[in-house]
Amino acid sequence: GVLDEPGSDDEFERNEHLVLHPTRSRTDASTYTVDKPRGEALLVIVEELAVLAELGIHIAVLLTHAWGPKGNIAAIAGVATWGYITVLASLRLLLSSSERVSFPKLWYHTAFLYAFQWMFTTLLFRSEIIHPRSKLAQALMSAHFALVTLLLVIALTSRKGNRAVEVEYEGDIEPSREPLASVLSLATFSWVDPIVWKGYHKTYELSDVWNLAPKDKAAAILANYRQVKRTSALAFHLLKYFKRGLLIQSAWAVLSGLNLFVPTLLLKVILEYVEDPDSTPRNAAWFYVGLLFVSGCVSALSAGQALWTGRKICVRLRAVIIGEIYAKALRRRAAARGGDRVLGAKKETEPKGSRLKKA
């Protein structure tokens, strides 16, 4: 192909000054503002208090043996887990007041821990409500479930990383709201509700359309793509650059595919309970009904995220290919002009009569 010739790398180095450089096609200068999330410090303080309360609950469980003599190991593991989460939350609280030092990966780590803790605690809370060990154990488990739910809600309704984002304004075009959206908004695509409702009530104009996020613009994509080490084949080079997005899309697609079989299996168990109610406890049947709803939500979420991720990869891939082909064509044209040739022009031949005269 045009981009896979053997000497393309050497030619690229020779004609490096001819490479396309990002330029602005708009005459309006861009302005930048820093958008801070609502309750940036307040949410971290509430989260810290909830984590400390969780640590206190597990210490009380360990001291009072509320989960029985066989539950001491689980109580010790709970104290260790929430002690670790307390250290992470305290670090986030300390770093939130500093403008020079930030560690957004701590937010992702604690958010994943809250999500897994909530899933495990939901099953334990259900068992404690159906078969309570004691009033103390039931009260402690209820408080534990409430606090974990609060922590998960804080993580889902806050911006990714819970940090300030630099927003770019180009003229009258409104910037994209995707970088400002919360985790729950990104999962449900509710961050596009304002522009959808605007299109429902009036006809779109250019000023009503949101701008692209800075990382999704062609200039930024090409600049980032050219930082990747070149390989012999364009296909492997593109695969290396888009491997992270492709893996994420594959994971969502696999999760969506697996969830296609879950409703069928759950319906089978529910119908068996309807035919023979004595074979399955009633609370288990209601549990299966709840799982039926959860599986539908997970299937819709995973399918939507897989399509969205694939679409973004497609748009970025098109920007890269068009930019590389255009840059290659310009380099060849410039090289041809340097050799007193015109790209694509045929070499002129002398008429036969002139050759006979010369002979």
Residue, then its C-alpha position, 0 to 999 in steps of 0.5 A: g500500500v501507499l503507507d507500507e513501502p520499505g523505504s517509507d521510514d527513511e523517506f519520512e525522516r528525510n522529509e520530516h519538515l513536510v509532515l502535517h502539523p496541527t493548525r487551527s482552522r478557526t479564526d476565533a481564539s480558544t479560551y480555557t477555563v478550569d471546571k471544578p466538580r461540585g462539592e469536591a472537598l465536601l464529598v471527600i470529607v463525607e467519604e472519609l467519615a463513612v470509611l472511618a465508620e465502616l472501620g469502627i463497625h468491623i472493629a466492633v464486630l471483631l470485639t463483640h464476636a457478633w458473627g459467631p465464633k466461626g466469623n472471627i476470620a471474616a471479621i479480621a479480614g474486614v478490619a484489614t480491608w477497611g483499614y487499607i481503604t481508610v489509608l487510601a481515603s485519608l491520602r485522597l483527603l490530604l491530596s485534595s487540598s494540594e494543587r501541586v500534587s494529585f493522584p487520580k488513580l487513588w480514586y479509581h482504586t477506591a471506587f472499584l473497592y466500593a463496588f466489589q464491597w457493595m456486591f459482597t455486602t448485598l448477599l450478606f445483608r440478604s442472608e442476615i435479614i432472612h436468617p438473623r443471627s442476633k439483633l446486634a449482628q443484624a444492626l451491624m450488618s444493616a449499618h454496614f450495608a447502608l454505609v457501603t451503599l452511600l460510598l458507592v453512590i458517592a463514587l457513581t455520582s461524582r466525576k471520574g477522579n473527582r478532579a478539576v477539568e480544563v474546558e476549551y471554548e472555541g468561539d460560540i461552540e459549546p464544549s463537550r460535556e463528556p469530560l464533566a460527566s459522572v460515572l453513572s452519567l457515562a454509563t447511562f449516556s445521560w450526559v447527552d440529555p441536554i442536547v437531545w432535548k434541545g433537538y426535540h424542541k427546536t431545529y439544530e443550528l451550528s451553535d447548538v452542536w457541542n464541540l469535540a473533546p480535546k482528545d477526540k480531535a484529529a490534530a490531537i489523535l495524529a500527534n498522539y499516534r505519531q508518538v508510537k514507535r513505527t513498525s513495518a506494517l501499517a496494520f500492526h502499527l494501528l493495532k498497537y495504537f488502538k489495543r487498549g480501546l479494542l481490549i475494552q470493547s472486547a471485554w464489554a462485548v464478552l460481558s454482553g454475550l454472556n448475559l444473553f444466556v442468564p435470563t433464560l437460565l433464570l426463567k427456567v428456575i422461576l418456572e420450576y418454582v411455579e410448578d413446584p413451590d415446595s422445591t425452592p424457598r420463596n425468598a430464593a424465587w424472589f432473588y431470581v426475579g431480582l437477578l433477572f432485572v439486574s441481568g437485563c441492566v448489565s446486558a444493556l449497559s455492556a452492549g451500549q458501552a461496547l458500541w460506543t467504544g467501537r464507534k470512537i475507535c472507528v472515528r479515530l481510526r479514520a482520522v489517522i488513516i486520512g491524515e497519514i495518507y494526506a501527509k504521504a501524498l504531500r511528501r511525495r509531491a514535494a519530493a517530486r517538485g524537488g526533482d523537477r517533476v510533477l507527481g503523476a505526470k508522464k515523461e515527455t517523449e521526442p517525436k520520431g522526426s526529430r530523432l531522424k534529423k539528429a541521426 
